Amino acid sequence: MTDDRTSLLSIILHKLSPADIHLKENRALVTERIEKMLYENGWSRRHFSVLMRRETVHLRIWLSHTYNLTAESLGEICGLLDIPLRDLIAE
């Protein structure tokens, strides 16, 4: 049974390109920074979603790394957090 799982995992990992893995890591870094800034500002996700004029469910999807943030939405987030985009995406 373990060999079957190992070979299935190997097949899945082989099909993932380094670009796919890098994209997922970048999404995670951006959302972690957003979460940190929300915490530093003392804002809940609900409060932030009101400021963004979005449903809380959309914000939850963004912050769970399952949705691609657009340049427009990143710009809006930066405006609300009063930071330049480079500060949100810089490592």
Jmol script that loads the backbone (N, CA, C; Angstrom):
load data "model"
ATOM      1  N   MET A   1       0.817  -1.191   0.000  1.00  0.00           N
ATOM      2  CA  MET A   1       0.000   0.000   0.000  1.00  0.00           C
ATOM      3  C   MET A   1       0.862   1.257   0.000  1.00  0.00           C
ATOM      4  N   THR A   2       1.925   1.262   0.779  1.00  0.00           N
ATOM      5  CA  THR A   2       2.801   2.430   0.845  1.00  0.00           C
ATOM      6  C   THR A   2       3.453   2.689  -0.509  1.00  0.00           C
ATOM      7  N   ASP A   3       3.854   1.634  -1.219  1.00  0.00           N
ATOM      8  CA  ASP A   3       4.463   1.815  -2.533  1.00  0.00           C
ATOM      9  C   ASP A   3       3.495   2.465  -3.508  1.00  0.00           C
ATOM     10  N   ASP A   4       2.209   2.094  -3.427  1.00  0.00           N
ATOM     11  CA  ASP A   4       1.193   2.700  -4.295  1.00  0.00           C
ATOM     12  C   ASP A   4       1.061   4.192  -4.008  1.00  0.00           C
ATOM     13  N   ARG A   5       1.041   4.544  -2.735  1.00  0.00           N
ATOM     14  CA  ARG A   5       0.937   5.957  -2.372  1.00  0.00           C
ATOM     15  C   ARG A   5       2.166   6.726  -2.821  1.00  0.00           C
ATOM     16  N   THR A   6       3.346   6.134  -2.637  1.00  0.00           N
ATOM     17  CA  THR A   6       4.587   6.785  -3.019  1.00  0.00           C
ATOM     18  C   THR A   6       4.622   7.014  -4.517  1.00  0.00           C
ATOM     19  N   SER A   7       4.221   6.012  -5.301  1.00  0.00           N
ATOM     20  CA  SER A   7       4.266   6.182  -6.744  1.00  0.00           C
ATOM     21  C   SER A   7       3.231   7.206  -7.210  1.00  0.00           C
ATOM     22  N   LEU A   8       2.058   7.257  -6.573  1.00  0.00           N
ATOM     23  CA  LEU A   8       1.054   8.255  -6.922  1.00  0.00           C
ATOM     24  C   LEU A   8       1.573   9.654  -6.600  1.00  0.00           C
ATOM     25  N   LEU A   9       2.186   9.800  -5.449  1.00  0.00           N
ATOM     26  CA  LEU A   9       2.771  11.090  -5.076  1.00  0.00           C
ATOM     27  C   LEU A   9       3.866  11.481  -6.061  1.00  0.00           C
ATOM     28  N   SER A  10       4.684  10.546  -6.462  1.00  0.00           N
ATOM     29  CA  SER A  10       5.747  10.829  -7.430  1.00  0.00           C
ATOM     30  C   SER A  10       5.175  11.300  -8.753  1.00  0.00           C
ATOM     31  N   ILE A  11       4.094  10.661  -9.196  1.00  0.00           N
ATOM     32  CA  ILE A  11       3.454  11.059 -10.453  1.00  0.00           C
ATOM     33  C   ILE A  11       2.908  12.473 -10.346  1.00  0.00           C
ATOM     34  N   ILE A  12       2.235  12.777  -9.235  1.00  0.00           N
ATOM     35  CA  ILE A  12       1.663  14.116  -9.047  1.00  0.00           C
ATOM     36  C   ILE A  12       2.769  15.161  -9.001  1.00  0.00           C
ATOM     37  N   LEU A  13       3.811  14.926  -8.234  1.00  0.00           N
ATOM     38  CA  LEU A  13       4.909  15.884  -8.121  1.00  0.00           C
ATOM     39  C   LEU A  13       5.639  16.069  -9.448  1.00  0.00           C
ATOM     40  N   HIS A  14       5.749  14.999 -10.229  1.00  0.00           N
ATOM     41  CA  HIS A  14       6.402  15.075 -11.530  1.00  0.00           C
ATOM     42  C   HIS A  14       5.615  15.970 -12.487  1.00  0.00           C
ATOM     43  N   LYS A  15       4.296  15.962 -12.368  1.00  0.00           N
ATOM     44  CA  LYS A  15       3.443  16.757 -13.253  1.00  0.00           C
ATOM     45  C   LYS A  15       3.414  18.232 -12.872  1.00  0.00           C
ATOM     46  N   LEU A  16       3.787  18.558 -11.634  1.00  0.00           N
ATOM     47  CA  LEU A  16       3.837  19.956 -11.218  1.00  0.00           C
ATOM     48  C   LEU A  16       5.111  20.599 -11.755  1.00  0.00           C
ATOM     49  N   SER A  17       4.951  21.710 -12.399  1.00  0.00           N
ATOM     50  CA  SER A  17       6.134  22.405 -12.901  1.00  0.00           C
ATOM     51  C   SER A  17       6.706  23.293 -11.792  1.00  0.00           C
ATOM     52  N   PRO A  18       7.978  23.598 -11.880  1.00  0.00           N
ATOM     53  CA  PRO A  18       8.562  24.527 -10.894  1.00  0.00           C
ATOM     54  C   PRO A  18       7.840  25.876 -10.897  1.00  0.00           C
ATOM     55  N   ALA A  19       7.352  26.301 -12.050  1.00  0.00           N
ATOM     56  CA  ALA A  19       6.621  27.572 -12.120  1.00  0.00           C
ATOM     57  C   ALA A  19       5.330  27.505 -11.315  1.00  0.00           C
ATOM     58  N   ASP A  20       4.627  26.358 -11.379  1.00  0.00           N
ATOM     59  CA  ASP A  20       3.404  26.190 -10.595  1.00  0.00           C
ATOM     60  C   ASP A  20       3.696  26.253  -9.102  1.00  0.00           C
ATOM     61  N   ILE A  21       4.751  25.599  -8.703  1.00  0.00           N
ATOM     62  CA  ILE A  21       5.128  25.581  -7.289  1.00  0.00           C
ATOM     63  C   ILE A  21       5.536  26.985  -6.845  1.00  0.00           C
ATOM     64  N   HIS A  22       6.297  27.697  -7.676  1.00  0.00           N
ATOM     65  CA  HIS A  22       6.741  29.059  -7.355  1.00  0.00           C
ATOM     66  C   HIS A  22       5.548  30.005  -7.245  1.00  0.00           C
ATOM     67  N   LEU A  23       4.578  29.873  -8.146  1.00  0.00           N
ATOM     68  CA  LEU A  23       3.381  30.714  -8.117  1.00  0.00           C
ATOM     69  C   LEU A  23       2.616  30.515  -6.813  1.00  0.00           C
ATOM     70  N   LYS A  24       2.467  29.274  -6.406  1.00  0.00           N
ATOM     71  CA  LYS A  24       1.752  28.980  -5.161  1.00  0.00           C
ATOM     72  C   LYS A  24       2.497  29.573  -3.966  1.00  0.00           C
ATOM     73  N   GLU A  25       3.807  29.453  -3.967  1.00  0.00           N
ATOM     74  CA  GLU A  25       4.605  30.020  -2.877  1.00  0.00           C
ATOM     75  C   GLU A  25       4.466  31.539  -2.833  1.00  0.00           C
ATOM     76  N   ASN A  26       4.461  32.183  -3.998  1.00  0.00           N
ATOM     77  CA  ASN A  26       4.304  33.644  -4.043  1.00  0.00           C
ATOM     78  C   ASN A  26       2.940  34.066  -3.519  1.00  0.00           C
ATOM     79  N   ARG A  27       1.889  33.339  -3.909  1.00  0.00           N
ATOM     80  CA  ARG A  27       0.554  33.651  -3.394  1.00  0.00           C
ATOM     81  C   ARG A  27       0.546  33.554  -1.880  1.00  0.00           C
ATOM     82  N   ALA A  28       1.174  32.512  -1.363  1.00  0.00           N
ATOM     83  CA  ALA A  28       1.213  32.315   0.088  1.00  0.00           C
ATOM     84  C   ALA A  28       1.945  33.464   0.779  1.00  0.00           C
ATOM     85  N   LEU A  29       3.051  33.920   0.203  1.00  0.00           N
ATOM     86  CA  LEU A  29       3.811  35.026   0.796  1.00  0.00           C
ATOM     87  C   LEU A  29       2.991  36.309   0.830  1.00  0.00           C
ATOM     88  N   VAL A  30       2.292  36.611  -0.264  1.00  0.00           N
ATOM     89  CA  VAL A  30       1.487  37.832  -0.315  1.00  0.00           C
ATOM     90  C   VAL A  30       0.363  37.762   0.708  1.00  0.00           C
ATOM     91  N   THR A  31      -0.328  36.634   0.771  1.00  0.00           N
ATOM     92  CA  THR A  31      -1.440  36.548   1.717  1.00  0.00           C
ATOM     93  C   THR A  31      -0.950  36.570   3.159  1.00  0.00           C
ATOM     94  N   GLU A  32       0.222  36.008   3.419  1.00  0.00           N
ATOM     95  CA  GLU A  32       0.788  36.091   4.769  1.00  0.00           C
ATOM     96  C   GLU A  32       1.082  37.540   5.146  1.00  0.00           C
ATOM     97  N   ARG A  33       1.589  38.311   4.198  1.00  0.00           N
ATOM     98  CA  ARG A  33       1.867  39.724   4.465  1.00  0.00           C
ATOM     99  C   ARG A  33       0.576  40.492   4.728  1.00  0.00           C
ATOM    100  N   ILE A  34      -0.464  40.190   3.950  1.00  0.00           N
ATOM    101  CA  ILE A  34      -1.754  40.855   4.158  1.00  0.00           C
ATOM    102  C   ILE A  34      -2.283  40.526   5.545  1.00  0.00           C
ATOM    103  N   GLU A  35      -2.241  39.248   5.912  1.00  0.00           N
ATOM    104  CA  GLU A  35      -2.716  38.831   7.237  1.00  0.00           C
ATOM    105  C   GLU A  35      -1.930  39.539   8.338  1.00  0.00           C
ATOM    106  N   LYS A  36      -0.611  39.650   8.167  1.00  0.00           N
ATOM    107  CA  LYS A  36       0.224  40.315   9.171  1.00  0.00           C
ATOM    108  C   LYS A  36      -0.160  41.784   9.309  1.00  0.00           C
ATOM    109  N   MET A  37      -0.399  42.431   8.188  1.00  0.00           N
ATOM    110  CA  MET A  37      -0.759  43.848   8.225  1.00  0.00           C
ATOM    111  C   MET A  37      -2.150  44.059   8.815  1.00  0.00           C
ATOM    112  N   LEU A  38      -3.050  43.138   8.567  1.00  0.00           N
ATOM    113  CA  LEU A  38      -4.364  43.218   9.201  1.00  0.00           C
ATOM    114  C   LEU A  38      -4.204  43.146  10.712  1.00  0.00           C
ATOM    115  N   TYR A  39      -3.375  42.209  11.166  1.00  0.00           N
ATOM    116  CA  TYR A  39      -3.130  42.043  12.598  1.00  0.00           C
ATOM    117  C   TYR A  39      -2.502  43.318  13.186  1.00  0.00           C
ATOM    118  N   GLU A  40      -1.497  43.853  12.473  1.00  0.00           N
ATOM    119  CA  GLU A  40      -0.814  45.059  12.967  1.00  0.00           C
ATOM    120  C   GLU A  40      -1.765  46.258  13.054  1.00  0.00           C
ATOM    121  N   ASN A  41      -2.738  46.320  12.152  1.00  0.00           N
ATOM    122  CA  ASN A  41      -3.712  47.416  12.173  1.00  0.00           C
ATOM    123  C   ASN A  41      -4.874  47.136  13.120  1.00  0.00           C
ATOM    124  N   GLY A  42      -4.922  45.922  13.663  1.00  0.00           N
ATOM    125  CA  GLY A  42      -6.019  45.555  14.552  1.00  0.00           C
ATOM    126  C   GLY A  42      -7.337  45.345  13.814  1.00  0.00           C
ATOM    127  N   TRP A  43      -7.238  44.984  12.530  1.00  0.00           N
ATOM    128  CA  TRP A  43      -8.430  44.785  11.713  1.00  0.00           C
ATOM    129  C   TRP A  43      -8.778  43.314  11.623  1.00  0.00           C
ATOM    130  N   SER A  44     -10.052  43.025  11.741  1.00  0.00           N
ATOM    131  CA  SER A  44     -10.521  41.655  11.502  1.00  0.00           C
ATOM    132  C   SER A  44     -10.690  41.472   9.988  1.00  0.00           C
ATOM    133  N   ARG A  45     -10.817  40.228   9.571  1.00  0.00           N
ATOM    134  CA  ARG A  45     -11.099  39.972   8.159  1.00  0.00           C
ATOM    135  C   ARG A  45     -12.426  40.600   7.756  1.00  0.00           C
ATOM    136  N   ARG A  46     -13.383  40.560   8.669  1.00  0.00           N
ATOM    137  CA  ARG A  46     -14.696  41.133   8.371  1.00  0.00           C
ATOM    138  C   ARG A  46     -14.590  42.644   8.141  1.00  0.00           C
ATOM    139  N   HIS A  47     -13.861  43.316   9.021  1.00  0.00           N
ATOM    140  CA  HIS A  47     -13.666  44.763   8.866  1.00  0.00           C
ATOM    141  C   HIS A  47     -12.964  45.069   7.538  1.00  0.00           C
ATOM    142  N   PHE A  48     -11.944  44.289   7.233  1.00  0.00           N
ATOM    143  CA  PHE A  48     -11.204  44.490   5.993  1.00  0.00           C
ATOM    144  C   PHE A  48     -12.089  44.248   4.772  1.00  0.00           C
ATOM    145  N   SER A  49     -12.942  43.250   4.828  1.00  0.00           N
ATOM    146  CA  SER A  49     -13.835  42.990   3.694  1.00  0.00           C
ATOM    147  C   SER A  49     -14.825  44.134   3.498  1.00  0.00           C
ATOM    148  N   VAL A  50     -15.246  44.770   4.595  1.00  0.00           N
ATOM    149  CA  VAL A  50     -16.125  45.946   4.479  1.00  0.00           C
ATOM    150  C   VAL A  50     -15.359  47.084   3.813  1.00  0.00           C
ATOM    151  N   LEU A  51     -14.115  47.305   4.230  1.00  0.00           N
ATOM    152  CA  LEU A  51     -13.296  48.349   3.614  1.00  0.00           C
ATOM    153  C   LEU A  51     -13.061  48.070   2.132  1.00  0.00           C
ATOM    154  N   MET A  52     -12.907  46.805   1.786  1.00  0.00           N
ATOM    155  CA  MET A  52     -12.672  46.404   0.396  1.00  0.00           C
ATOM    156  C   MET A  52     -13.959  46.379  -0.422  1.00  0.00           C
ATOM    157  N   ARG A  53     -15.084  46.545   0.270  1.00  0.00           N
ATOM    158  CA  ARG A  53     -16.385  46.446  -0.381  1.00  0.00           C
ATOM    159  C   ARG A  53     -16.541  45.096  -1.080  1.00  0.00           C
ATOM    160  N   ARG A  54     -16.157  44.054  -0.388  1.00  0.00           N
ATOM    161  CA  ARG A  54     -16.250  42.685  -0.890  1.00  0.00           C
ATOM    162  C   ARG A  54     -16.976  41.836   0.144  1.00  0.00           C
ATOM    163  N   GLU A  55     -17.544  40.757  -0.320  1.00  0.00           N
ATOM    164  CA  GLU A  55     -18.129  39.779   0.590  1.00  0.00           C
ATOM    165  C   GLU A  55     -17.002  39.131   1.383  1.00  0.00           C
ATOM    166  N   THR A  56     -17.280  38.803   2.622  1.00  0.00           N
ATOM    167  CA  THR A  56     -16.269  38.160   3.460  1.00  0.00           C
ATOM    168  C   THR A  56     -15.776  36.861   2.831  1.00  0.00           C
ATOM    169  N   VAL A  57     -16.659  36.152   2.151  1.00  0.00           N
ATOM    170  CA  VAL A  57     -16.274  34.884   1.530  1.00  0.00           C
ATOM    171  C   VAL A  57     -15.199  35.102   0.465  1.00  0.00           C
ATOM    172  N   HIS A  58     -15.274  36.212  -0.294  1.00  0.00           N
ATOM    173  CA  HIS A  58     -14.237  36.484  -1.285  1.00  0.00           C
ATOM    174  C   HIS A  58     -12.897  36.740  -0.636  1.00  0.00           C
ATOM    175  N   LEU A  59     -12.899  37.489   0.440  1.00  0.00           N
ATOM    176  CA  LEU A  59     -11.654  37.748   1.158  1.00  0.00           C
ATOM    177  C   LEU A  59     -11.077  36.451   1.721  1.00  0.00           C
ATOM    178  N   ARG A  60     -11.934  35.616   2.254  1.00  0.00           N
ATOM    179  CA  ARG A  60     -11.487  34.328   2.800  1.00  0.00           C
ATOM    180  C   ARG A  60     -10.833  33.491   1.699  1.00  0.00           C
ATOM    181  N   ILE A  61     -11.410  33.502   0.499  1.00  0.00           N
ATOM    182  CA  ILE A  61     -10.835  32.752  -0.623  1.00  0.00           C
ATOM    183  C   ILE A  61      -9.477  33.321  -0.999  1.00  0.00           C
ATOM    184  N   TRP A  62      -9.376  34.668  -1.055  1.00  0.00           N
ATOM    185  CA  TRP A  62      -8.089  35.280  -1.368  1.00  0.00           C
ATOM    186  C   TRP A  62      -7.027  34.863  -0.369  1.00  0.00           C
ATOM    187  N   LEU A  63      -7.374  34.927   0.898  1.00  0.00           N
ATOM    188  CA  LEU A  63      -6.384  34.684   1.939  1.00  0.00           C
ATOM    189  C   LEU A  63      -6.127  33.201   2.197  1.00  0.00           C
ATOM    190  N   SER A  64      -6.856  32.345   1.526  1.00  0.00           N
ATOM    191  CA  SER A  64      -6.599  30.909   1.669  1.00  0.00           C
ATOM    192  C   SER A  64      -5.780  30.383   0.497  1.00  0.00           C
ATOM    193  N   HIS A  65      -5.217  31.286  -0.291  1.00  0.00           N
ATOM    194  CA  HIS A  65      -4.316  30.950  -1.404  1.00  0.00           C
ATOM    195  C   HIS A  65      -5.021  30.223  -2.546  1.00  0.00           C
ATOM    196  N   THR A  66      -6.349  30.320  -2.638  1.00  0.00           N
ATOM    197  CA  THR A  66      -7.045  29.578  -3.676  1.00  0.00           C
ATOM    198  C   THR A  66      -7.554  30.474  -4.794  1.00  0.00           C
ATOM    199  N   TYR A  67      -7.215  31.738  -4.750  1.00  0.00           N
ATOM    200  CA  TYR A  67      -7.718  32.680  -5.748  1.00  0.00           C
ATOM    201  C   TYR A  67      -6.582  33.587  -6.175  1.00  0.00           C
ATOM    202  N   ASN A  68      -6.499  33.848  -7.460  1.00  0.00           N
ATOM    203  CA  ASN A  68      -5.467  34.755  -7.952  1.00  0.00           C
ATOM    204  C   ASN A  68      -5.884  36.191  -7.694  1.00  0.00           C
ATOM    205  N   LEU A  69      -5.100  36.895  -6.954  1.00  0.00           N
ATOM    206  CA  LEU A  69      -5.337  38.315  -6.750  1.00  0.00           C
ATOM    207  C   LEU A  69      -4.933  39.052  -8.024  1.00  0.00           C
ATOM    208  N   THR A  70      -5.755  39.954  -8.475  1.00  0.00           N
ATOM    209  CA  THR A  70      -5.436  40.732  -9.670  1.00  0.00           C
ATOM    210  C   THR A  70      -4.610  41.951  -9.283  1.00  0.00           C
ATOM    211  N   ALA A  71      -4.004  42.577 -10.285  1.00  0.00           N
ATOM    212  CA  ALA A  71      -3.252  43.806 -10.033  1.00  0.00           C
ATOM    213  C   ALA A  71      -4.179  44.866  -9.453  1.00  0.00           C
ATOM    214  N   GLU A  72      -5.410  44.892  -9.941  1.00  0.00           N
ATOM    215  CA  GLU A  72      -6.384  45.860  -9.433  1.00  0.00           C
ATOM    216  C   GLU A  72      -6.691  45.622  -7.954  1.00  0.00           C
ATOM    217  N   SER A  73      -6.941  44.366  -7.594  1.00  0.00           N
ATOM    218  CA  SER A  73      -7.269  44.087  -6.190  1.00  0.00           C
ATOM    219  C   SER A  73      -6.056  44.287  -5.294  1.00  0.00           C
ATOM    220  N   LEU A  74      -4.858  43.950  -5.785  1.00  0.00           N
ATOM    221  CA  LEU A  74      -3.650  44.204  -4.991  1.00  0.00           C
ATOM    222  C   LEU A  74      -3.456  45.700  -4.787  1.00  0.00           C
ATOM    223  N   GLY A  75      -3.728  46.480  -5.828  1.00  0.00           N
ATOM    224  CA  GLY A  75      -3.628  47.936  -5.702  1.00  0.00           C
ATOM    225  C   GLY A  75      -4.622  48.485  -4.692  1.00  0.00           C
ATOM    226  N   GLU A  76      -5.830  47.937  -4.692  1.00  0.00           N
ATOM    227  CA  GLU A  76      -6.843  48.369  -3.733  1.00  0.00           C
ATOM    228  C   GLU A  76      -6.430  48.010  -2.305  1.00  0.00           C
ATOM    229  N   ILE A  77      -5.897  46.813  -2.134  1.00  0.00           N
ATOM    230  CA  ILE A  77      -5.425  46.382  -0.812  1.00  0.00           C
ATOM    231  C   ILE A  77      -4.310  47.306  -0.329  1.00  0.00           C
ATOM    232  N   CYS A  78      -3.368  47.613  -1.210  1.00  0.00           N
ATOM    233  CA  CYS A  78      -2.263  48.498  -0.836  1.00  0.00           C
ATOM    234  C   CYS A  78      -2.767  49.885  -0.462  1.00  0.00           C
ATOM    235  N   GLY A  79      -3.773  50.357  -1.188  1.00  0.00           N
ATOM    236  CA  GLY A  79      -4.347  51.657  -0.862  1.00  0.00           C
ATOM    237  C   GLY A  79      -4.959  51.677   0.521  1.00  0.00           C
ATOM    238  N   LEU A  80      -5.675  50.612   0.871  1.00  0.00           N
ATOM    239  CA  LEU A  80      -6.293  50.540   2.192  1.00  0.00           C
ATOM    240  C   LEU A  80      -5.255  50.397   3.308  1.00  0.00           C
ATOM    241  N   LEU A  81      -4.193  49.664   3.014  1.00  0.00           N
ATOM    242  CA  LEU A  81      -3.153  49.468   4.014  1.00  0.00           C
ATOM    243  C   LEU A  81      -2.144  50.622   4.021  1.00  0.00           C
ATOM    244  N   ASP A  82      -2.285  51.532   3.065  1.00  0.00           N
ATOM    245  CA  ASP A  82      -1.405  52.693   2.934  1.00  0.00           C
ATOM    246  C   ASP A  82       0.055  52.288   2.775  1.00  0.00           C
ATOM    247  N   ILE A  83       0.266  51.345   1.847  1.00  0.00           N
ATOM    248  CA  ILE A  83       1.628  50.883   1.524  1.00  0.00           C
ATOM    249  C   ILE A  83       1.768  50.806   0.013  1.00  0.00           C
ATOM    250  N   PRO A  84       2.981  50.943  -0.499  1.00  0.00           N
ATOM    251  CA  PRO A  84       3.184  50.746  -1.945  1.00  0.00           C
ATOM    252  C   PRO A  84       3.156  49.245  -2.261  1.00  0.00           C
ATOM    253  N   LEU A  85       2.834  48.935  -3.507  1.00  0.00           N
ATOM    254  CA  LEU A  85       2.748  47.542  -3.927  1.00  0.00           C
ATOM    255  C   LEU A  85       4.066  46.805  -3.683  1.00  0.00           C
ATOM    256  N   ARG A  86       5.178  47.480  -3.889  1.00  0.00           N
ATOM    257  CA  ARG A  86       6.485  46.809  -3.706  1.00  0.00           C
ATOM    258  C   ARG A  86       6.654  46.301  -2.274  1.00  0.00           C
ATOM    259  N   ASP A  87       6.054  46.981  -1.295  1.00  0.00           N
ATOM    260  CA  ASP A  87       6.159  46.526   0.093  1.00  0.00           C
ATOM    261  C   ASP A  87       5.325  45.278   0.345  1.00  0.00           C
ATOM    262  N   LEU A  88       4.281  45.109  -0.438  1.00  0.00           N
ATOM    263  CA  LEU A  88       3.437  43.933  -0.278  1.00  0.00           C
ATOM    264  C   LEU A  88       4.067  42.709  -0.916  1.00  0.00           C
ATOM    265  N   ILE A  89       4.779  42.905  -2.011  1.00  0.00           N
ATOM    266  CA  ILE A  89       5.316  41.746  -2.739  1.00  0.00           C
ATOM    267  C   ILE A  89       6.801  41.536  -2.542  1.00  0.00           C
ATOM    268  N   ALA A  90       7.497  42.468  -1.871  1.00  0.00           N
ATOM    269  CA  ALA A  90       8.934  42.341  -1.657  1.00  0.00           C
ATOM    270  C   ALA A  90       9.216  41.260  -0.637  1.00  0.00           C
ATOM    271  N   GLU A  91      10.309  40.555  -0.841  1.00  0.00           N
ATOM    272  CA  GLU A  91      10.684  39.504   0.109  1.00  0.00           C
ATOM    273  C   GLU A  91      11.572  40.048   1.186  1.00  0.00           C
TER     274      GLU A  91
END
end "model"
wireframe off; spacefill off
backbone 0.3
color backbone group
